[in-house]
Amino acid sequence: MDLNRVAPELRPYVPKFRVPMESPFLRFLGHGVLLLLPGRTVPGVRFERRYDAGREMRMFIPEVRTSGGALLWIHGGGLILGHPATDDRFCAEIARDLGIVVASVRYRLAPAHPYPAAIDDCHDAWTWLLRNANTFDINPARVAIGGQSAGGGLAAALVQRTCDGQPPHPVTQWLLCPMLDDRTAARRNL
């Protein structure tokens, strides 16, 4: 932080407000808030947890399926906070309203797990979902990738990574207020 951009009378206080990224308080913000959220599912949607190589996948399976489609959803949180459970209700409603399976991935968070840990975890989730498509009656050619904020940035990167490889490729991407442009991090006037 450039202290010259802070009002002179406030500069002595700036160091007192720094919070280490590994602080218990930040971890509470990322996980403790889960206690305040509404129920994880909605009527007509079954919730399951699945694990692969220690990575949690939260599955939302609608009773009424309109297609063999699916969505791999990636939660937000600036890559340092967050948990897929924060989006449980949202994922359940998408599953119900679109009649598709929604799989929400739990990826490793920075700074404890620096790049490329998060995108690698998301790629592993994509591979797992395709490998288990028959289990969930999913057509691998009808799977989308989406995410919100940091999850939207990961979704965009994952689509690029998967399209560089062998098919099946994502049928589409859904980027909800994606974190795509890091140039503003160095420009404090924006």
One Martini backbone bead per residue (centre of mass of N, CA, C, O) as a GRO file, in nm:
protein
  190
    1MET     BB    1   0.097   0.035   0.022
    2ASP     BB    2   0.046   0.378  -0.036
    3LEU     BB    3   0.083   0.623   0.202
    4ASN     BB    4   0.056   0.883   0.018
    5ARG     BB    5  -0.270   0.819  -0.022
    6VAL     BB    6  -0.288   0.894   0.272
    7ALA     BB    7  -0.381   1.063   0.515
    8PRO     BB    8  -0.161   1.191   0.735
    9GLU     BB    9  -0.341   1.146   1.003
   10LEU     BB   10  -0.377   0.817   0.924
   11ARG     BB   11  -0.102   0.663   0.890
   12PRO     BB   12  -0.047   0.540   1.184
   13TYR     BB   13  -0.306   0.329   1.153
   14VAL     BB   14  -0.265   0.127   0.922
   15PRO     BB   15  -0.103  -0.112   1.061
   16LYS     BB   16  -0.349  -0.183   1.262
   17PHE     BB   17  -0.538  -0.300   1.001
   18ARG     BB   18  -0.383  -0.544   0.955
   19VAL     BB   19  -0.452  -0.866   0.806
   20PRO     BB   20  -0.376  -1.171   0.806
   21MET     BB   21  -0.451  -1.421   0.578
   22GLU     BB   22  -0.432  -1.649   0.830
   23SER     BB   23  -0.654  -1.561   0.999
   24PRO     BB   24  -0.919  -1.653   1.192
   25PHE     BB   25  -1.111  -1.433   1.098
   26LEU     BB   26  -1.105  -1.498   0.792
   27ARG     BB   27  -1.195  -1.790   0.824
   28PHE     BB   28  -1.466  -1.720   0.941
   29LEU     BB   29  -1.574  -1.560   0.701
   30GLY     BB   30  -1.550  -1.820   0.510
   31HIS     BB   31  -1.712  -2.031   0.726
   32GLY     BB   32  -1.901  -1.910   0.956
   33VAL     BB   33  -2.128  -1.801   0.764
   34LEU     BB   34  -2.273  -2.076   0.716
   35LEU     BB   35  -2.463  -2.053   0.972
   36LEU     BB   36  -2.650  -1.815   0.820
   37LEU     BB   37  -2.766  -1.994   0.615
   38PRO     BB   38  -2.971  -2.139   0.435
   39GLY     BB   39  -3.070  -2.399   0.313
   40ARG     BB   40  -2.922  -2.622   0.074
   41THR     BB   41  -3.213  -2.687  -0.028
   42VAL     BB   42  -3.480  -2.799  -0.234
   43PRO     BB   43  -3.750  -2.899  -0.352
   44GLY     BB   44  -3.656  -3.161  -0.579
   45VAL     BB   45  -3.360  -3.186  -0.437
   46ARG     BB   46  -3.066  -3.365  -0.421
   47PHE     BB   47  -2.809  -3.417  -0.177
   48GLU     BB   48  -2.448  -3.461  -0.227
   49ARG     BB   49  -2.143  -3.608  -0.127
   50ARG     BB   50  -1.821  -3.603  -0.283
   51TYR     BB   51  -1.503  -3.781  -0.329
   52ASP     BB   52  -1.170  -3.678  -0.464
   53ALA     BB   53  -0.872  -3.664  -0.350
   54GLY     BB   54  -1.011  -3.478  -0.107
   55ARG     BB   55  -1.232  -3.360  -0.286
   56GLU     BB   56  -1.517  -3.172  -0.284
   57MET     BB   57  -1.850  -3.261  -0.393
   58ARG     BB   58  -2.150  -3.087  -0.467
   59MET     BB   59  -2.464  -3.238  -0.518
   60PHE     BB   60  -2.739  -3.156  -0.752
   61ILE     BB   61  -3.043  -3.348  -0.785
   62PRO     BB   62  -3.303  -3.365  -0.980
   63GLU     BB   63  -3.608  -3.514  -1.020
   64VAL     BB   64  -3.636  -3.330  -1.275
   65ARG     BB   65  -3.533  -3.401  -1.603
   66THR     BB   66  -3.458  -3.228  -1.917
   67SER     BB   67  -3.162  -3.345  -1.924
   68GLY     BB   68  -2.806  -3.433  -1.949
   69GLY     BB   69  -2.720  -3.197  -1.796
   70ALA     BB   70  -2.452  -2.977  -1.661
   71LEU     BB   71  -2.289  -2.808  -1.373
   72LEU     BB   72  -1.988  -2.649  -1.300
   73TRP     BB   73  -1.931  -2.500  -0.988
   74ILE     BB   74  -1.764  -2.186  -0.877
   75HIS     BB   75  -1.668  -2.026  -0.618
   76GLY     BB   76  -1.611  -1.755  -0.437
   77GLY     BB   77  -1.341  -1.534  -0.260
   78GLY     BB   78  -1.060  -1.433  -0.391
   79LEU     BB   79  -0.901  -1.722  -0.333
   80ILE     BB   80  -0.916  -1.695   0.015
   81LEU     BB   81  -1.222  -1.754   0.027
   82GLY     BB   82  -1.462  -1.973   0.094
   83HIS     BB   83  -1.744  -2.191   0.002
   84PRO     BB   84  -1.966  -2.395  -0.151
   85ALA     BB   85  -2.202  -2.362   0.062
   86THR     BB   86  -2.280  -2.064  -0.012
   87ASP     BB   87  -2.424  -2.199  -0.294
   88ASP     BB   88  -2.643  -2.413  -0.241
   89ARG     BB   89  -2.911  -2.277  -0.305
   90PHE     BB   90  -2.841  -2.188  -0.589
   91CYS     BB   91  -2.778  -2.472  -0.703
   92ALA     BB   92  -3.056  -2.594  -0.641
   93GLU     BB   93  -3.220  -2.396  -0.818
   94ILE     BB   94  -3.083  -2.464  -1.083
   95ALA     BB   95  -3.149  -2.761  -1.088
   96ARG     BB   96  -3.456  -2.724  -1.082
   97ASP     BB   97  -3.504  -2.507  -1.314
   98LEU     BB   98  -3.320  -2.681  -1.541
   99GLY     BB   99  -3.281  -2.997  -1.496
  100ILE     BB  100  -2.989  -3.022  -1.359
  101VAL     BB  101  -2.679  -3.096  -1.273
  102VAL     BB  102  -2.496  -2.983  -0.980
  103ALA     BB  103  -2.146  -2.909  -0.935
  104SER     BB  104  -1.957  -2.830  -0.641
  105VAL     BB  105  -1.641  -2.705  -0.577
  106ARG     BB  106  -1.356  -2.767  -0.372
  107TYR     BB  107  -1.095  -2.545  -0.329
  108ARG     BB  108  -0.794  -2.431  -0.285
  109LEU     BB  109  -0.649  -2.179  -0.083
  110ALA     BB  110  -0.523  -1.884  -0.053
  111PRO     BB  111  -0.193  -1.883   0.044
  112ALA     BB  112  -0.149  -2.187   0.116
  113HIS     BB  113  -0.241  -2.229  -0.207
  114PRO     BB  114  -0.093  -2.166  -0.470
  115TYR     BB  115  -0.043  -2.124  -0.769
  116PRO     BB  116  -0.242  -2.383  -0.934
  117ALA     BB  117  -0.441  -2.517  -0.730
  118ALA     BB  118  -0.732  -2.426  -0.803
  119ILE     BB  119  -0.732  -2.506  -1.107
  120ASP     BB  120  -0.657  -2.799  -1.059
  121ASP     BB  121  -0.909  -2.872  -0.895
  122CYS     BB  122  -1.111  -2.799  -1.119
  123HIS     BB  123  -1.003  -3.001  -1.325
  124ASP     BB  124  -1.053  -3.249  -1.152
  125ALA     BB  125  -1.360  -3.205  -1.139
  126TRP     BB  126  -1.414  -3.231  -1.439
  127THR     BB  127  -1.301  -3.517  -1.469
  128TRP     BB  128  -1.487  -3.648  -1.261
  129LEU     BB  129  -1.757  -3.578  -1.393
  130LEU     BB  130  -1.704  -3.732  -1.657
  131ARG     BB  131  -1.635  -4.011  -1.526
  132ASN     BB  132  -1.941  -3.986  -1.365
  133ALA     BB  133  -2.181  -3.950  -1.565
  134ASN     BB  134  -2.344  -4.219  -1.542
  135THR     BB  135  -2.423  -4.196  -1.240
  136PHE     BB  136  -2.592  -3.905  -1.325
  137ASP     BB  137  -2.702  -3.890  -1.615
  138ILE     BB  138  -2.473  -3.764  -1.807
  139ASN     BB  139  -2.390  -3.564  -2.078
  140PRO     BB  140  -2.072  -3.476  -2.172
  141ALA     BB  141  -2.184  -3.270  -2.409
  142ARG     BB  142  -2.370  -3.111  -2.151
  143VAL     BB  143  -2.135  -2.936  -2.009
  144ALA     BB  144  -2.088  -2.680  -1.781
  145ILE     BB  145  -1.919  -2.373  -1.682
  146GLY     BB  146  -1.913  -2.200  -1.358
  147GLY     BB  147  -1.900  -1.864  -1.190
  148GLN     BB  148  -1.813  -1.648  -0.912
  149SER     BB  149  -1.592  -1.431  -0.952
  150ALA     BB  150  -1.336  -1.610  -0.886
  151GLY     BB  151  -1.496  -1.846  -1.013
  152GLY     BB  152  -1.514  -1.708  -1.293
  153GLY     BB  153  -1.212  -1.707  -1.347
  154LEU     BB  154  -1.177  -2.013  -1.321
  155ALA     BB  155  -1.377  -2.088  -1.541
  156ALA     BB  156  -1.231  -1.951  -1.776
  157ALA     BB  157  -0.965  -2.109  -1.741
  158LEU     BB  158  -1.091  -2.393  -1.766
  159VAL     BB  159  -1.199  -2.366  -2.050
  160GLN     BB  160  -0.926  -2.324  -2.180
  161ARG     BB  161  -0.796  -2.585  -2.083
  162THR     BB  162  -1.008  -2.788  -2.202
  163CYS     BB  163  -0.986  -2.682  -2.506
  164ASP     BB  164  -0.679  -2.788  -2.526
  165GLY     BB  165  -0.800  -3.059  -2.517
  166GLN     BB  166  -0.989  -3.316  -2.504
  167PRO     BB  167  -1.270  -3.440  -2.553
  168PRO     BB  168  -1.492  -3.299  -2.387
  169HIS     BB  169  -1.634  -2.990  -2.399
  170PRO     BB  170  -1.773  -2.726  -2.310
  171VAL     BB  171  -2.082  -2.592  -2.399
  172THR     BB  172  -2.040  -2.366  -2.172
  173GLN     BB  173  -2.033  -2.042  -2.006
  174TRP     BB  174  -2.072  -1.903  -1.661
  175LEU     BB  175  -2.023  -1.557  -1.583
  176LEU     BB  176  -2.036  -1.416  -1.258
  177CYS     BB  177  -1.873  -1.160  -1.195
  178PRO     BB  178  -1.580  -1.181  -1.301
  179MET     BB  179  -1.234  -1.240  -1.226
  180LEU     BB  180  -1.016  -1.113  -1.490
  181ASP     BB  181  -0.883  -0.824  -1.402
  182ASP     BB  182  -0.563  -0.727  -1.254
  183ARG     BB  183  -0.493  -0.419  -1.320
  184THR     BB  184  -0.642  -0.274  -1.072
  185ALA     BB  185  -0.446  -0.350  -0.837
  186ALA     BB  186  -0.230  -0.111  -0.929
  187ARG     BB  187  -0.494   0.086  -0.946
  188ARG     BB  188  -0.626   0.298  -0.705
  189ASN     BB  189  -0.824   0.488  -0.893
  190LEU     BB  190  -1.053   0.244  -0.954
   0.00000   0.00000   0.00000
